[in-house]
Each structure stands twice: as C-alpha cells, then as structure tokens.
Amino acid sequence: MPKKVNWQVFGNTRRHVFDCLPNVVDGPESHPQDSIMGISRSSRHKRSASGAQRAHYRKKRKFELGRQPANTKLGAKRIHTVRVRGGNLKYRALRLDSGNFAWGSEHVTRKTRLISVVYNASNNELVRTNTLVKGAIIQVDAAPFRQWYEAHYAQPVTKRGKQTAPADEEAKKLSNHVQRKLEERKKEGKVDPLLESQFAAGRLYATISSRPGQSGRSDGYVLEGKELEFYLRKIRTGKQKHAHNA
C-alpha cells in the first residue's frame, strides 16, 4: 500500500521531498490547500455570451469562494465567527431570540424578544421555517415599549389600560415641576390606533434592517403609518390565499 504524506509539514520544499520519496501518492488527499476550495462565485468557469468555453488560465481564488447561507432561525442565540478578507471577522448568526428595535415616532430603542416571522416578500418558505433575514416582517414582544411609554408619559398605552388603571398609581404625589412636565408630554403622547391594538395583544409588527448572517444581529424598527398598513394588507391576503388553497 503506498504511503500518504501530509505535505503541510514540509512547507515550500514539498516538491523536492516528493521527488526523493518512493511509493508516495500525490493526489487531492495529499494537498489539503487544494481540496478546501469548493464552490466558486467567479465567472471564469462560465461560458461566454457566444457559448464558447473560456480558457483556464488561473486557479480558483479565495476572494471568489461561495459560502453556505446562514439561514438564521428563531431559537437560543448561537453565533459563529468567520475569518474573512483582511483578517476581519464576520458574525454568522445561526439562531437568534432577541434584537434591538427602534420605535421611530417616539425616538426610542429597546431590546425585545422575537416571537415569529409573519411575512417575507421574497419567499413564503422563509415564513414557514421562521428564518430571519433582512427585510423580513416579524412580531416582537411589546412589553419593553409599553413599559417605557407608561413610565415616560405616566399613562397607559391603551384605552383598556386606562379603564383598569389601579387607584394607588393615581394617588402618588408628584412635585409641581414633574406634573407640569408630564402634562406637556401627554399632549404629544398619542398612539396610532393600529399600534394601540397591537399593544393590547402584546405583540408589535417590526421589520429586520440588519443582516443576521453578516453582523450576527437581528436589529430593526417597529412598523408604523403607511408602511404598517401596507404589510397588514399583505399579511391578510396571504392568509386568505393559504386558506383558499387548503
């Protein structure tokens, strides 16, 4: 049986050593640096527009390699680091369960729990498998935003909350300065009815604006106004089509 040699131990002198050793297999198994190159994103291996086969004038390059997608799922946080060009690191999120989301109209950002993926313009399969990608429409926990609103405006975020407000909160004594400040805030503390119904349900619609497979984070912003109305229509029509097909 011929011997197999680990060429890494010989460095640049491996050819000289190979010529001196008898009965040595010189194949892909013996050249680790040749076998690690896989799928290429280069266009040199593609035919030209005329259909002609291009000449192979150079080997594959590291900067042309294709890596497998992250396919970030909902679950306990798990992030891998990937060494990339220049010695830099990318953070490949395999699973995430929380992220930072901005409430744009109130200029506030809170870390909150991710609940589910409800819509994706590119592929319904990403909704079924709860895959987190940039641009995905998801539902997040409304509790951090509700707590901030009630602390900032000193009033419940929903009408139902105003009716069931405990009496001990109303009995708290505040200084005149704080009372005036809260009264001024309450003038601008109106919440969109669509958002108010979501707060009552405990879930807010949001979109992911980061790239979980590149930065390892699922950050984004809460949907409001025309954008929220648009995606609510999309979600409803999608459910109707699904029910009709079933």
Buried (B, 14 or more C-beta within 10 A) or exposed (E): EEEEBEBEEEEEEBEEBBEEEEEBEBEEEBBEEEEEEEEEEEEEEEEEEEEEEEEEEEEBEEEBBEEEEBBBBBEEEBBEEBEEEEEEEBBBBBBBBBBBBBBBBBEBBBEBEBBEBBBBEEEEEBBEEBBBBBBBBBBBBBBBBBEBBBEEBBBBBBEEBEEEEEEEEEEEEEEEEEEEEBEEEEEEBEBEEBBBEBBBEEBBBBBBBBBBBBBBBBBBBBBBEEBBEEBBEBBEEBEEEEEEEE
